[in-house]
Amino acid sequence: MTTPLSQALPHAKKAYRAAIVHSLADPAEVGVEASYEYFVDGLMLVEDGRIVALGDAEDLLATLADDVEVVTYDDALITAGFIDTHIHLPQTGMIGSYGEQLLDWLNTYVFPCEKQFEDPEHSAQVADIFLNELLRNGTTTALVFGSRHKESVEALFSAAEKLNLRLIAGKVMMDRNAPDYLVDTAQSSYDDSKALIERWHGKGRLHYAVTPRFAPTSTPEQMTLAGQLLTEYPDLYLQTHISENLKEIEWVKALFPEHKNYLDVYDHFNLLGQRSVFAHGVHLCDEECERLAETGSAIAFCPTSNLFLGSGLFDLPMAERHKVNVGLGTDVGAGTSFSLLHTLNEAYKVMQLQGARLSPFKSLYLATLGGACALRLEDKIGNLQPGSEADFVVLDFNATPLLSYRMKQATSIEEQLFVLMTLGDDRTVSETYSAGVLVHKR
């Protein structure tokens, strides 16, 4: 159950004691040993929603004032809140839908489900369910697709504001190749997006993302106006899909024959930039990765949905070679879980199928600091460095009988992390904090 903000005001100072681990940098760039910090008996001091000290409990306890409350967790691990760089609010109600690949799946399941979001009451109800699921799974920041209806984003931002979450979202722009009941127009999508930007972007911890669904469902006119919004508001985000499915890629070639590849379509309309996140990228080439890196754009790696829809295997080593920022996405509802722990389980398998390894510390990076870097928020979230916002989770080593038994055999933090990522799910998340406030307690 989510704790309402009004009932969970942050203490001026509060300390949390447990085993603590967090990412410092990408293991692919600095090596595994320099990529994380671990305290077997750690203490984290939080004041006014920010982390002000982190270190060994024995050292820091002696420096605390007498009135500072210390919350101690036994058999638990504290780490930074998880960051989901690709997820769909309107698809919450059709997660786990059977038996299609991407394009048929959209027509059969997704579009009828998204139609319901023209109703503000329905949007508000699902927004609450959606945020509760994120927090139950330890996700404190997400980059979220709404439906094409303004109401979906209004409801989500309204609910997120009450919880003081750092959240990014946008209404879908889609003016062709979709059912009549779901299309907007180039101008209406611009006007609706602009109204939402003026109302919500930069309010509290909320940000707006310009959101053309993907190239086949936006006319050149609509993508031109999407690029215009990014010019008018330089600190906006851009989110869309790219190179998820082979049939999709062939469709893009037919619709935009003058462009050399899928990414070039978005590049033409000025949609690449420091805050642009392209979901999937399963079938990108080296040239496209090089261009993503040049423009500072990021990829959201979505292993559960790519496996579920049979789309293919994301080439993480190729992205690393080109130094492209990569975050992790659940992609609910093609993805089959809100849990980034479960998503990392699938990511490990994706790498194994390609003859590569995904270390527990790289996994931790993807789910936390890597997501923050993809969103250009690494100065605020993604790790537990003093000065960061106090978004963190408490993971319970005894969440299930099997997890408890397996943890007793673990001999290192590396092994403990791997066990959490292979056996963990929402039950593993004991508590979730946003800006120092308890927003979920199992």
SVG drawing of the C-alpha trace seen along z (x, -y; Angstrom):
<svg xmlns="http://www.w3.org/2000/svg" viewBox="-15 -28 54 51">
<polyline fill="none" stroke="black" stroke-width="0.4" points="0.0,0.0 1.4,-3.4 1.7,-5.9 0.1,-9.3 2.6,-12.2 0.4,-14.0 0.9,-11.2 4.6,-10.8 6.4,-14.1 10.2,-13.8 12.1,-14.2 14.7,-16.9 17.3,-14.2 17.1,-10.4 19.7,-7.7 19.3,-4.3 21.6,-1.4 22.0,1.8 24.3,3.3 24.5,0.6 25.6,0.8 25.4,-1.7 26.8,-2.4 29.6,-5.0 30.2,-4.5 29.6,-2.2 31.7,1.0 32.3,1.0 34.2,-2.3 36.0,-2.1 36.1,1.6 34.0,3.6 36.0,2.7 35.8,-1.0 32.1,-0.9 30.5,-0.5 30.7,-1.3 29.7,1.2 29.4,1.0 28.8,4.4 27.5,2.4 26.6,-1.0 24.8,-4.1 23.1,-6.7 22.0,-10.1 19.1,-11.8 18.1,-15.4 15.2,-17.4 14.9,-14.8 18.6,-14.5 21.5,-12.2 24.0,-14.2 26.3,-11.4 27.2,-7.8 29.7,-5.5 30.6,-2.8 28.1,-2.8 30.8,-2.5 32.4,-5.8 29.3,-7.8 27.3,-6.8 29.7,-8.7 29.1,-11.9 25.3,-11.9 23.4,-14.2 21.5,-12.6 18.1,-13.4 18.8,-11.7 16.6,-8.6 18.4,-5.5 16.4,-2.9 18.2,0.4 17.4,3.2 18.7,6.7 19.3,9.1 18.6,6.3 20.4,4.3 19.8,0.6 20.5,-0.7 19.4,-3.5 15.8,-3.6 15.3,-1.8 14.9,-3.8 12.6,-2.5 13.4,-4.2 10.6,-2.8 7.0,-1.9 3.4,-2.4 0.8,-3.6 -2.2,-2.6 -1.0,0.9 -1.2,1.8 -4.6,3.5 -3.5,5.7 -0.1,6.9 0.4,10.6 -1.7,10.7 -1.2,13.9 0.2,14.7 1.2,11.9 4.3,10.1 4.6,6.4 2.3,5.0 -0.5,7.5 -0.2,7.1 -0.7,3.4 -3.9,3.7 -5.3,6.7 -4.6,5.6 -3.0,2.2 -5.1,-0.2 -8.5,1.0 -7.0,0.8 -5.7,-2.8 -9.1,-4.0 -10.4,-3.8 -8.1,-6.7 -10.4,-9.3 -12.3,-8.9 -10.7,-11.0 -12.0,-8.7 -10.5,-5.6 -7.2,-7.5 -7.1,-8.4 -7.9,-4.9 -5.2,-3.3 -2.6,-6.0 -3.0,-5.1 -2.6,-1.3 0.4,-2.1 2.2,-4.1 1.5,-1.6 3.0,1.1 6.1,-1.0 6.7,-1.7 5.9,1.9 8.7,2.9 11.2,0.3 11.0,-2.0 11.2,-5.6 11.6,-7.2 10.1,-6.2 9.9,-7.5 6.3,-6.9 4.1,-6.8 0.6,-8.0 -2.1,-7.4 -2.9,-10.0 -5.4,-11.6 -4.3,-14.5 -6.4,-13.0 -3.9,-10.1 -1.0,-12.4 -3.0,-14.8 -4.0,-11.9 -0.5,-10.5 1.2,-13.8 -1.5,-14.6 -0.9,-11.3 2.9,-11.5 2.9,-15.1 1.1,-14.0 3.9,-11.5 6.7,-13.9 8.0,-11.4 10.6,-12.3 8.6,-11.2 8.8,-11.9 5.8,-11.4 4.1,-12.5 0.9,-12.1 1.3,-9.9 1.4,-11.7 -0.2,-9.5 -1.9,-10.9 -1.9,-8.0 -1.8,-4.2 -3.9,-3.6 -7.7,-3.2 -9.7,-6.4 -10.7,-6.5 -7.0,-6.9 -5.5,-9.3 -5.0,-13.0 -3.7,-15.5 -0.4,-17.1 -1.8,-20.4 -3.9,-19.0 -0.9,-16.9 1.2,-20.0 -1.5,-22.0 -2.2,-19.3 1.5,-18.6 2.1,-22.3 -0.7,-22.7 0.6,-19.8 4.2,-21.2 3.0,-24.6 1.0,-23.0 3.4,-20.3 7.0,-20.5 9.3,-21.4 6.6,-21.4 8.1,-19.8 10.0,-16.8 8.0,-16.3 9.2,-16.6 7.5,-16.3 8.6,-14.1 7.5,-14.8 6.1,-11.4 5.6,-10.4 4.7,-6.7 7.0,-5.6 7.8,-6.7 5.0,-4.7 2.2,-6.4 3.3,-10.0 3.2,-12.0 6.1,-14.2 4.0,-17.2 3.5,-15.8 7.2,-14.9 8.1,-18.4 6.0,-19.9 7.4,-17.4 10.9,-18.8 9.5,-22.3 8.4,-21.6 11.9,-20.5 13.3,-23.8 10.8,-25.9 11.5,-24.1 15.1,-23.0 15.0,-21.0 12.2,-18.7 12.6,-15.0 11.9,-13.0 10.7,-9.4 9.8,-7.0 10.4,-3.5 13.1,-2.4 14.1,0.9 12.1,3.2 10.8,5.6 12.0,6.6 8.5,6.1 8.4,2.7 11.8,1.8 10.6,2.8 7.5,0.7 9.6,-2.4 11.7,-1.8 8.5,-1.8 7.1,-4.9 10.4,-6.9 12.4,-5.5 14.5,-8.6 16.2,-7.9 19.2,-5.6 18.0,-4.0 15.4,-4.1 17.4,-6.5 17.9,-8.9 14.2,-9.5 14.2,-10.8 17.4,-12.7 15.9,-14.5 13.1,-15.9 15.6,-17.1 14.5,-14.5 17.9,-13.4 19.5,-15.1 20.8,-14.9 17.4,-14.0 16.2,-11.7 15.5,-8.1 14.8,-5.5 13.2,-2.3 14.4,1.1 17.0,0.6 17.2,4.4 18.3,4.2 20.4,1.0 23.6,0.9 27.0,-0.5 26.3,-3.7 23.1,-4.3 24.8,-3.7 27.6,-6.1 25.0,-8.8 23.2,-8.2 26.5,-8.6 27.3,-11.8 24.0,-13.4 24.0,-12.2 20.8,-10.2 20.1,-7.0 18.6,-3.6 16.1,-1.8 17.0,1.9 13.7,3.8 14.6,7.5 11.3,8.9 9.2,7.4 11.8,8.2 11.7,11.8 7.9,11.9 7.1,10.5 9.9,12.4 11.6,9.2 15.2,10.2 18.2,9.8 19.6,6.3 23.3,6.0 24.5,4.3 28.3,4.7 27.8,2.8 26.1,-0.1 29.0,0.0 31.6,-0.1 30.0,-3.3 29.6,-4.7 25.8,-5.0 24.0,-5.6 21.7,-2.7 19.0,-2.4 16.7,0.4 13.0,0.6 10.2,3.0 8.1,1.9 4.8,2.9 2.6,4.2 4.7,6.0 7.0,6.5 5.6,9.0 6.6,7.4 6.9,4.0 9.9,5.5 13.4,4.3 14.9,7.2 12.8,9.6 13.8,7.5 17.5,7.9 16.9,11.7 15.8,11.6 18.6,9.2 21.2,11.7 19.6,14.4 19.6,12.1 23.4,11.7 24.0,15.4 22.2,16.2 24.7,13.9 27.7,15.5 28.3,12.5 28.1,11.9 26.1,9.4 27.8,8.9 25.8,8.1 27.4,4.7 26.6,3.8 23.1,4.9 23.0,2.7 24.3,-0.2 21.6,0.3 18.8,0.3 20.0,-2.7 22.8,-5.1 22.7,-4.0 19.0,-4.9 19.9,-8.3 22.6,-8.9 20.2,-8.0 17.8,-10.6 20.6,-13.2 19.6,-13.1 22.8,-11.5 23.4,-14.7 20.1,-14.0 19.3,-10.3 20.7,-6.9 23.2,-6.5 23.5,-7.3 26.3,-9.9 25.9,-12.8 24.0,-15.6 21.7,-13.1 18.0,-13.1 17.1,-10.4 15.4,-8.0 16.2,-4.5 14.9,-1.0 15.3,1.6 15.7,5.2 14.8,8.0 17.1,11.1 14.4,13.2 11.5,12.1 10.8,15.7 11.9,19.1 14.0,19.9 15.6,16.5 16.4,16.7 18.0,20.2 19.9,19.2 21.3,16.0 22.7,18.1 25.0,19.7 26.1,16.3 29.7,15.3 30.0,11.9 28.0,8.8 28.5,9.8 26.8,13.1 24.1,11.5 23.2,9.1 23.0,11.9 20.7,13.9 18.5,10.8 18.4,10.3 17.5,13.9 15.2,14.8 13.9,11.3 10.6,9.7 8.1,7.2 8.2,9.3 11.9,8.5 11.2,4.8 10.6,4.2 10.4,0.4 10.6,-2.4 11.6,-6.0 11.1,-9.0 13.0,-12.2 13.4,-10.8 9.7,-9.9 8.4,-6.3 6.1,-5.8 5.8,-2.0 6.0,0.5 5.4,4.1"/>
</svg>
